[in-house]
Amino acid sequence: MITVGNIIREAYGDKLGMEHMDLTGKREMGGIAYSTRYRRTFQSVQALAWGSTRSAAAAKEAHSVAFCFRHCACQAQHSLARKMSFQSILRLESHPNFKELIKKLSNVLFESQEHADADVVRDALLAYICHDVPLPCSQNQKKTKKLSLNKEKRKLRSESVPRRNLLDADIDNLNIDLDYINQLDFNNEIGRKARDIIGKYDKKPPLDFDAQMEREKLLYYQQKYMDNMAYDDVVIVKKNLDADFNFPNDARMDTDFDDDYKDPTPENTEEFCIKKEHIMTLFPYLEWSYEQELNNIYNRKRGLLLAYGLIHNIVQNMIRVISENKPKLVLYSGHDKTLQALITALGLSSYHHYNIQYASRMIFEVYRRRDLRDEFKFSKRRAIAQDFYFRVVYNGEDVTDKLSFCRNKQNVIMKVLDPIDDMKTYNTYLCPIENIVRFIHDDYFAAFNVSNFKDACAIAYSHGDLVF
């Protein structure tokens, strides 16, 4: 991300004055940075800020990975997400040989996983490859010693926890800052449900590692399961929390979970080592699966609902730029799912855009017409809305003319020198800023045949509506 920051600095440094850009929020004419509550996105925004401005950023927290801001609660989005998840399972079921491979890879990579997920397996494998770590094998004969929670004498972590591998959970690579967890409000509806599960242990002293781990699981429950509505039963959620964190069932937890809980991943006695050939087999399936997903009408609708809050915030900031000449720069540090929803909502239909790569970025640029002379008075006039344009650049590619609301003759075509060969030029496009404003206010919910976010979220979707 530092490299991405350097690229941004080279492209926009002079125009935006990045040498003196302030992302701490102290200066009114500076920039704004948003990050999700996950540590890795906070680290990314800091790296990008350092590369582009040579200073740190005071990131504002977005409470959802979708950056939905004030437009988060949406039952229809959760229903559509369940549909897409069900279709993903059916696609995997239609390829039994590949499903078996995914199952074997999951058994090696994860201590416990209820459903084999090709995307999760890919991300785990890329962690090994990108860090140049040898690919793992199943270790059935060398079982790791589980954490002891009932010892009268508490041991140090170095004494009680075996040497970890790349993907093991530990206190120094938790997703969320524990200082934030200590300040978390547990009094809302989600908090009350989770507090009933956690019991008295969420009130443990903040320096107690096990109590912190329970708080971490609670926040993970709020983010993953309640945001996605993947589980309706709180009890089922609790059973899966330990599995998601690669931790054994805590002996301090309520005993009613231990009676009927079984490890969702059965123990495999066969030795299996992951090879590069397995990874090469994984990507063609994911490409095919993404193409099916991208062309699905329900995925398009879900993307519109999920990205509405983010696009609405982007448009608001663009309007501030043309009316107040600030902020100079706005950063959103999110996830691949954040970009996928945004790409779908904007109408980009290429698989190469939807298949998110590491360090991907989408940039919205705002332009103003230089010549502001009055046609009748032959004097300089004030800028009006029709004088402003915007351009969208995705991983260095101009995709403005591919947006669903910018595919018309109103686009302005500019000749730009090729940065590699200054003897060559290429076309780049500017779309009137009125188009995106009209899109978010008038045309955004046309696919739902309604006019606002609330009505779109009230639409019910049954399992009988599935389209394959």
KOLKEDO-724766 format. One line per 4 residues: number of its first residue (from 1); their letters; for each residue x, y, z of C-alpha. Coordinates in nm, 2 decimals, always signed. Example, Ala and Ser with C-alpha at 12.3 -4.5 7.8 and 13.67 -1.06 7.14 Angstrom:
BEGIN
1) AS) +1.23,-0.45,+0.78 ~ +1.37,-0.11,+0.71 .
This chain:
BEGIN
1) MITV) +0.00,+0.00,+0.00 ~ +0.30,+0.23,+0.04 ~ +0.36,+0.17,-0.33 ~ +0.00,+0.26,-0.41 .
5) GNII) +0.05,+0.58,-0.20 ~ +0.36,+0.67,-0.40 ~ +0.17,+0.62,-0.72 ~ -0.11,+0.85,-0.60 .
9) REAY) +0.15,+1.11,-0.49 ~ +0.32,+1.10,-0.83 ~ -0.02,+1.14,-1.01 ~ -0.19,+1.40,-0.79 .
13) GDKL) +0.09,+1.54,-0.57 ~ +0.13,+1.88,-0.74 ~ -0.24,+1.93,-0.81 ~ -0.36,+1.85,-0.46 .
17) GMEH) -0.06,+1.98,-0.27 ~ +0.01,+1.65,-0.10 ~ +0.34,+1.78,+0.03 ~ +0.14,+1.97,+0.29 .
21) MDLT) -0.17,+1.75,+0.29 ~ -0.32,+1.69,+0.64 ~ -0.52,+1.37,+0.70 ~ -0.54,+1.40,+1.08 .
25) GKRE) -0.86,+1.61,+1.06 ~ -0.70,+1.91,+1.23 ~ -0.70,+2.13,+0.92 ~ -1.02,+2.22,+0.75 .
29) MGGI) -0.87,+2.21,+0.40 ~ -0.70,+1.88,+0.44 ~ -0.83,+1.53,+0.37 ~ -1.06,+1.26,+0.53 .
33) AYST) -0.97,+0.90,+0.59 ~ -1.22,+0.62,+0.67 ~ -1.13,+0.26,+0.77 ~ -1.33,-0.04,+0.89 .
37) RYRR) -1.28,-0.16,+1.24 ~ -1.05,-0.43,+1.12 ~ -0.68,-0.38,+1.19 ~ -0.56,-0.47,+0.84 .
41) TFQS) -0.77,-0.19,+0.68 ~ -0.64,+0.06,+0.93 ~ -0.28,-0.05,+0.85 ~ -0.36,-0.01,+0.48 .
45) VQAL) -0.49,+0.34,+0.51 ~ -0.18,+0.44,+0.72 ~ +0.06,+0.29,+0.46 ~ -0.12,+0.47,+0.18 .
49) AWGS) -0.13,+0.79,+0.37 ~ +0.24,+0.77,+0.43 ~ +0.32,+0.69,+0.07 ~ +0.11,+0.98,-0.06 .
53) TRSA) +0.15,+1.25,+0.20 ~ +0.45,+1.14,+0.41 ~ +0.24,+1.16,+0.72 ~ -0.01,+0.96,+0.92 .
57) AAAK) -0.39,+0.96,+0.89 ~ -0.65,+0.99,+1.17 ~ -0.90,+0.74,+1.02 ~ -1.26,+0.77,+1.11 .
61) EAHS) -1.42,+0.43,+1.18 ~ -1.69,+0.29,+0.95 ~ -1.90,+0.05,+1.14 ~ -1.96,-0.18,+0.84 .
65) VAFC) -1.73,-0.32,+0.58 ~ -1.97,-0.18,+0.32 ~ -1.92,+0.19,+0.44 ~ -2.30,+0.21,+0.45 .
69) FRHC) -2.29,+0.50,+0.70 ~ -2.66,+0.59,+0.76 ~ -2.80,+0.34,+0.52 ~ -2.71,+0.01,+0.67 .
73) ACQA) -3.03,-0.17,+0.80 ~ -3.17,-0.35,+0.50 ~ -3.36,-0.68,+0.53 ~ -3.37,-0.73,+0.15 .
77) QHSL) -2.99,-0.72,+0.13 ~ -2.96,-1.00,+0.38 ~ -3.22,-1.21,+0.20 ~ -3.03,-1.16,-0.13 .
81) ARKM) -2.71,-1.24,+0.04 ~ -2.85,-1.57,+0.16 ~ -2.97,-1.64,-0.20 ~ -2.62,-1.58,-0.33 .
85) SFQS) -2.47,-1.80,-0.07 ~ -2.71,-2.08,-0.15 ~ -2.63,-2.05,-0.52 ~ -2.26,-2.06,-0.44 .
89) ILRL) -2.31,-2.39,-0.25 ~ -2.51,-2.53,-0.55 ~ -2.23,-2.43,-0.79 ~ -1.98,-2.62,-0.57 .
93) ESHP) -2.21,-2.92,-0.55 ~ -2.23,-2.93,-0.93 ~ -1.85,-3.00,-0.94 ~ -1.80,-3.29,-0.70 .
97) NFKE) -1.43,-3.34,-0.78 ~ -1.36,-2.98,-0.71 ~ -1.57,-2.99,-0.40 ~ -1.36,-3.28,-0.27 .
101) LIKK) -1.04,-3.09,-0.34 ~ -1.18,-2.78,-0.15 ~ -1.26,-3.01,+0.14 ~ -0.91,-3.16,+0.16 .
105) LSNV) -0.75,-2.81,+0.14 ~ -0.98,-2.69,+0.41 ~ -0.89,-2.98,+0.64 ~ -0.52,-2.88,+0.60 .
109) LFES) -0.56,-2.50,+0.63 ~ -0.82,-2.47,+0.90 ~ -0.87,-2.64,+1.23 ~ -1.25,-2.63,+1.18 .
113) QEHA) -1.48,-2.52,+0.91 ~ -1.85,-2.60,+0.87 ~ -1.89,-2.53,+0.50 ~ -1.60,-2.55,+0.24 .
117) DADV) -1.57,-2.21,+0.08 ~ -1.35,-2.17,-0.23 ~ -1.29,-1.80,-0.17 ~ -1.17,-1.85,+0.19 .
121) VRDA) -0.94,-2.13,+0.08 ~ -0.79,-1.91,-0.19 ~ -0.73,-1.63,+0.05 ~ -0.56,-1.86,+0.30 .
125) LLAY) -0.34,-2.01,+0.02 ~ -0.24,-1.67,-0.11 ~ -0.11,-1.59,+0.24 ~ +0.14,-1.87,+0.21 .
129) ICHD) +0.24,-1.79,-0.14 ~ +0.27,-1.41,-0.10 ~ +0.49,-1.46,+0.21 ~ +0.70,-1.73,+0.04 .
133) VPLP) +0.61,-1.98,+0.31 ~ +0.62,-2.35,+0.23 ~ +0.27,-2.50,+0.16 ~ +0.14,-2.70,+0.45 .
137) CSQN) +0.05,-3.07,+0.50 ~ -0.20,-3.23,+0.73 ~ -0.05,-3.30,+1.07 ~ -0.27,-3.57,+1.22 .
141) QKKT) +0.01,-3.73,+1.40 ~ +0.13,-3.41,+1.56 ~ -0.18,-3.26,+1.71 ~ -0.14,-2.92,+1.86 .
145) KKLS) -0.20,-2.89,+2.23 ~ -0.51,-2.69,+2.30 ~ -0.53,-2.40,+2.53 ~ -0.57,-2.49,+2.89 .
149) LNKE) -0.83,-2.28,+3.06 ~ -0.89,-2.48,+3.38 ~ -0.54,-2.47,+3.53 ~ -0.52,-2.33,+3.88 .
153) KRKL) -0.19,-2.17,+3.79 ~ -0.21,-1.97,+3.47 ~ +0.09,-2.02,+3.25 ~ +0.25,-1.76,+3.02 .
157) RSES) +0.15,-1.78,+2.66 ~ +0.49,-1.90,+2.56 ~ +0.45,-2.19,+2.79 ~ +0.09,-2.29,+2.72 .
161) VPRR) +0.05,-2.22,+2.35 ~ +0.25,-2.42,+2.09 ~ +0.45,-2.26,+1.82 ~ +0.20,-2.11,+1.57 .
165) NLLD) +0.20,-2.13,+1.20 ~ +0.11,-1.85,+0.96 ~ -0.27,-1.86,+1.00 ~ -0.30,-1.93,+1.38 .
169) ADID) -0.48,-1.67,+1.58 ~ -0.28,-1.48,+1.84 ~ -0.32,-1.17,+2.04 ~ -0.08,-0.97,+1.83 .
173) NLNI) -0.27,-1.03,+1.51 ~ -0.63,-0.99,+1.62 ~ -0.84,-0.82,+1.36 ~ -0.97,-0.55,+1.58 .
177) DLDY) -0.80,-0.32,+1.82 ~ -0.87,-0.43,+2.18 ~ -0.87,-0.07,+2.30 ~ -1.18,-0.02,+2.09 .
181) INQL) -1.34,-0.34,+2.23 ~ -1.30,-0.21,+2.58 ~ -1.51,+0.09,+2.49 ~ -1.78,-0.10,+2.30 .
185) DFNN) -2.14,-0.04,+2.38 ~ -2.30,-0.37,+2.48 ~ -2.64,-0.23,+2.55 ~ -2.80,-0.25,+2.21 .
189) EIGR) -3.01,-0.54,+2.09 ~ -2.72,-0.73,+1.93 ~ -2.51,-0.66,+2.24 ~ -2.77,-0.80,+2.48 .
193) KARD) -2.80,-1.12,+2.28 ~ -2.43,-1.17,+2.26 ~ -2.39,-1.08,+2.63 ~ -2.63,-1.36,+2.73 .
197) IIGK) -2.39,-1.59,+2.55 ~ -2.07,-1.45,+2.69 ~ -2.21,-1.42,+3.04 ~ -2.01,-1.27,+3.31 .
201) YDKK) -1.68,-1.31,+3.13 ~ -1.73,-0.99,+2.92 ~ -1.68,-0.80,+3.25 ~ -1.34,-0.95,+3.31 .
205) PPLD) -1.05,-0.70,+3.37 ~ -0.92,-0.56,+3.03 ~ -0.58,-0.71,+3.07 ~ -0.71,-1.07,+3.10 .
209) FDAQ) -0.63,-1.23,+2.77 ~ -0.92,-1.48,+2.79 ~ -1.17,-1.21,+2.86 ~ -1.03,-1.01,+2.58 .
213) MERE) -1.07,-1.31,+2.35 ~ -1.44,-1.33,+2.45 ~ -1.49,-0.97,+2.37 ~ -1.31,-1.03,+2.04 .
217) KLLY) -1.55,-1.31,+1.96 ~ -1.85,-1.09,+2.05 ~ -1.74,-0.82,+1.82 ~ -1.68,-1.07,+1.55 .
221) YQQK) -2.03,-1.21,+1.60 ~ -2.18,-0.86,+1.57 ~ -1.98,-0.79,+1.25 ~ -2.00,-1.11,+1.06 .
225) YMDN) -2.32,-1.29,+1.16 ~ -2.55,-1.00,+1.24 ~ -2.44,-0.78,+0.95 ~ -2.48,-1.07,+0.71 .
229) MAYD) -2.77,-1.23,+0.88 ~ -2.61,-1.57,+0.80 ~ -2.74,-1.73,+1.12 ~ -3.08,-1.67,+1.28 .
233) DVVI) -3.01,-1.89,+1.58 ~ -2.78,-1.73,+1.84 ~ -2.68,-2.07,+1.98 ~ -2.56,-2.18,+1.64 .
237) VKKN) -2.36,-1.86,+1.61 ~ -2.19,-1.93,+1.94 ~ -2.09,-2.28,+1.84 ~ -1.92,-2.14,+1.53 .
241) LDAD) -1.73,-1.86,+1.70 ~ -1.46,-2.08,+1.83 ~ -1.43,-2.26,+1.50 ~ -1.39,-1.93,+1.32 .
245) FNFP) -1.11,-1.82,+1.56 ~ -0.94,-2.16,+1.55 ~ -0.99,-2.18,+1.92 ~ -1.13,-2.49,+2.11 .
249) NDAR) -1.46,-2.46,+2.28 ~ -1.39,-2.26,+2.60 ~ -1.44,-2.47,+2.91 ~ -1.57,-2.16,+3.09 .
253) MDTD) -1.86,-2.13,+2.85 ~ -2.21,-2.25,+2.92 ~ -2.20,-2.63,+2.93 ~ -2.52,-2.67,+2.72 .
257) FDDD) -2.32,-2.60,+2.41 ~ -2.07,-2.88,+2.48 ~ -2.34,-3.15,+2.49 ~ -2.45,-3.14,+2.13 .
261) YKDP) -2.16,-2.95,+1.96 ~ -1.95,-3.15,+1.72 ~ -1.65,-3.04,+1.52 ~ -1.80,-2.96,+1.18 .
265) TPEN) -1.48,-3.08,+1.01 ~ -1.43,-3.46,+1.07 ~ -1.08,-3.57,+1.15 ~ -0.90,-3.70,+0.84 .
269) TEEF) -0.65,-3.98,+0.89 ~ -0.51,-3.95,+0.54 ~ -0.19,-3.76,+0.49 ~ -0.24,-3.47,+0.24 .
273) CIKK) +0.00,-3.21,+0.13 ~ -0.10,-2.90,-0.07 ~ +0.08,-2.85,-0.40 ~ +0.10,-2.57,-0.65 .
277) EHIM) -0.11,-2.78,-0.89 ~ -0.40,-2.77,-0.64 ~ -0.38,-2.39,-0.64 ~ -0.37,-2.37,-1.02 .
281) TLFP) -0.68,-2.59,-1.02 ~ -0.86,-2.35,-0.78 ~ -0.84,-2.03,-1.00 ~ -1.03,-2.15,-1.31 .
285) YLEW) -1.32,-2.26,-1.10 ~ -1.33,-1.92,-0.92 ~ -1.32,-1.74,-1.25 ~ -1.62,-1.94,-1.37 .
289) SYEQ) -1.80,-1.89,-1.04 ~ -1.74,-1.51,-1.05 ~ -1.87,-1.49,-1.40 ~ -2.19,-1.67,-1.29 .
293) ELNN) -2.22,-1.43,-1.00 ~ -2.15,-1.12,-1.19 ~ -2.43,-1.20,-1.44 ~ -2.69,-1.28,-1.17 .
297) IYNR) -2.97,-1.02,-1.14 ~ -2.99,-1.09,-0.76 ~ -2.62,-1.01,-0.72 ~ -2.68,-0.68,-0.91 .
301) KRGL) -2.96,-0.59,-0.67 ~ -2.76,-0.69,-0.36 ~ -2.47,-0.48,-0.48 ~ -2.70,-0.18,-0.53 .
305) LLAY) -2.84,-0.21,-0.18 ~ -2.50,-0.28,-0.02 ~ -2.31,+0.00,-0.19 ~ -2.58,+0.27,-0.17 .
309) GLIH) -2.45,+0.42,+0.15 ~ -2.09,+0.44,+0.02 ~ -2.19,+0.59,-0.32 ~ -2.42,+0.84,-0.15 .
313) NIVQ) -2.13,+0.95,+0.07 ~ -1.90,+0.97,-0.23 ~ -2.15,+1.19,-0.42 ~ -2.19,+1.41,-0.11 .
317) NMIR) -1.81,+1.46,-0.09 ~ -1.80,+1.54,-0.46 ~ -2.07,+1.81,-0.42 ~ -1.86,+1.95,-0.13 .
321) VISE) -1.56,+1.97,-0.35 ~ -1.74,+2.17,-0.62 ~ -1.92,+2.40,-0.38 ~ -1.67,+2.44,-0.10 .
325) NKPK) -1.34,+2.33,-0.26 ~ -1.29,+2.08,+0.02 ~ -1.20,+1.82,+0.11 ~ -0.90,+1.77,-0.12 .
329) LVLY) -0.88,+1.40,-0.07 ~ -1.11,+1.13,+0.08 ~ -0.98,+0.78,+0.15 ~ -1.19,+0.47,+0.21 .
333) SGHD) -0.99,+0.17,+0.32 ~ -1.21,-0.14,+0.28 ~ -1.22,-0.50,+0.16 ~ -1.26,-0.69,-0.16 .
337) KTLQ) -1.63,-0.73,-0.08 ~ -1.66,-0.35,-0.05 ~ -1.52,-0.31,-0.40 ~ -1.72,-0.59,-0.55 .
341) ALIT) -2.05,-0.43,-0.43 ~ -1.93,-0.09,-0.56 ~ -1.83,-0.23,-0.90 ~ -2.17,-0.41,-0.93 .
345) ALGL) -2.37,-0.10,-0.84 ~ -2.18,+0.12,-1.08 ~ -2.26,-0.12,-1.37 ~ -1.91,-0.25,-1.45 .
349) SSYH) -1.98,-0.59,-1.60 ~ -1.63,-0.72,-1.67 ~ -1.50,-1.02,-1.47 ~ -1.15,-0.86,-1.46 .
353) HYNI) -1.30,-0.58,-1.26 ~ -1.51,-0.80,-1.03 ~ -1.21,-1.03,-0.95 ~ -1.04,-0.81,-0.69 .
357) QYAS) -0.66,-0.81,-0.68 ~ -0.44,-0.72,-0.39 ~ -0.40,-0.35,-0.33 ~ -0.68,-0.27,-0.57 .
361) RMIF) -0.80,+0.09,-0.58 ~ -1.09,+0.29,-0.73 ~ -1.04,+0.66,-0.77 ~ -1.30,+0.93,-0.84 .
365) EVYR) -1.15,+1.24,-0.98 ~ -1.33,+1.58,-1.00 ~ -1.26,+1.82,-1.29 ~ -1.37,+2.18,-1.36 .
369) RRDL) -1.39,+2.35,-1.70 ~ -1.10,+2.60,-1.74 ~ -1.27,+2.84,-1.97 ~ -1.54,+3.02,-1.76 .
373) RDEF) -1.60,+3.31,-1.99 ~ -1.96,+3.44,-2.03 ~ -2.07,+3.39,-2.39 ~ -2.25,+3.72,-2.40 .
377) KFSK) -2.06,+3.95,-2.17 ~ -1.71,+3.81,-2.27 ~ -1.61,+3.82,-1.90 ~ -1.51,+3.55,-1.65 .
381) RRAI) -1.81,+3.41,-1.47 ~ -1.86,+3.19,-1.17 ~ -1.86,+2.81,-1.21 ~ -2.19,+2.63,-1.23 .
385) AQDF) -2.28,+2.26,-1.21 ~ -2.25,+2.21,-1.58 ~ -1.88,+2.31,-1.56 ~ -1.79,+2.01,-1.34 .
389) YFRV) -1.70,+1.66,-1.45 ~ -1.57,+1.34,-1.29 ~ -1.36,+1.05,-1.40 ~ -1.33,+0.70,-1.25 .
393) VYNG) -1.00,+0.51,-1.26 ~ -0.98,+0.15,-1.14 ~ -0.63,+0.01,-1.10 ~ -0.49,+0.26,-1.35 .
397) EDVT) -0.76,+0.19,-1.61 ~ -1.01,+0.46,-1.71 ~ -1.35,+0.30,-1.67 ~ -1.56,+0.61,-1.69 .
401) DKLS) -1.73,+0.53,-2.02 ~ -1.82,+0.18,-1.88 ~ -2.03,+0.32,-1.60 ~ -2.40,+0.25,-1.64 .
405) FCRN) -2.49,+0.62,-1.62 ~ -2.20,+0.75,-1.83 ~ -2.25,+0.56,-2.16 ~ -2.37,+0.85,-2.37 .
409) KQNV) -2.26,+1.13,-2.59 ~ -2.23,+1.38,-2.31 ~ -1.89,+1.25,-2.21 ~ -1.60,+1.47,-2.29 .
413) IMKV) -1.31,+1.29,-2.46 ~ -0.96,+1.41,-2.37 ~ -0.63,+1.33,-2.54 ~ -0.37,+1.23,-2.28 .
417) LDPI) +0.00,+1.15,-2.33 ~ +0.10,+0.80,-2.27 ~ +0.31,+0.80,-1.95 ~ +0.55,+0.54,-2.09 .
421) DDMK) +0.58,+0.67,-2.45 ~ +0.53,+1.04,-2.48 ~ +0.50,+1.01,-2.85 ~ +0.17,+0.83,-2.81 .
425) TYNT) -0.17,+0.95,-2.69 ~ -0.48,+0.78,-2.58 ~ -0.84,+0.88,-2.51 ~ -0.97,+0.93,-2.16 .
429) YLCP) -1.33,+1.03,-2.07 ~ -1.50,+1.28,-1.84 ~ -1.86,+1.23,-1.74 ~ -2.08,+1.53,-1.63 .
433) IENI) -2.10,+1.53,-1.25 ~ -2.48,+1.58,-1.30 ~ -2.50,+1.22,-1.42 ~ -2.38,+1.06,-1.10 .
437) VRFI) -2.60,+1.30,-0.89 ~ -2.90,+1.21,-1.10 ~ -2.81,+0.85,-1.07 ~ -2.80,+0.84,-0.69 .
441) HDDY) -3.11,+1.06,-0.64 ~ -3.34,+0.96,-0.93 ~ -3.24,+0.63,-1.10 ~ -3.06,+0.43,-0.84 .
445) FAAF) -3.36,+0.21,-0.74 ~ -3.51,+0.17,-1.09 ~ -3.42,-0.20,-1.08 ~ -3.64,-0.24,-0.78 .
449) NVSN) -3.93,-0.04,-0.93 ~ -3.92,+0.19,-0.63 ~ -3.78,+0.54,-0.56 ~ -3.60,+0.51,-0.23 .
453) FKDA) -3.38,+0.29,-0.01 ~ -3.64,+0.21,+0.25 ~ -3.89,+0.07,-0.01 ~ -3.62,-0.13,-0.18 .
457) CAIA) -3.52,-0.29,+0.15 ~ -3.88,-0.38,+0.22 ~ -3.91,-0.60,-0.08 ~ -3.94,-0.97,+0.02 .
461) YSHG) -3.75,-1.24,-0.17 ~ -3.84,-1.61,-0.13 ~ -3.63,-1.91,-0.21 ~ -3.86,-1.99,-0.50 .
465) DLVF) -3.72,-1.68,-0.68 ~ -3.38,-1.84,-0.73 ~ -3.24,-1.80,-1.08 ~ -2.94,-2.00,-1.20 .
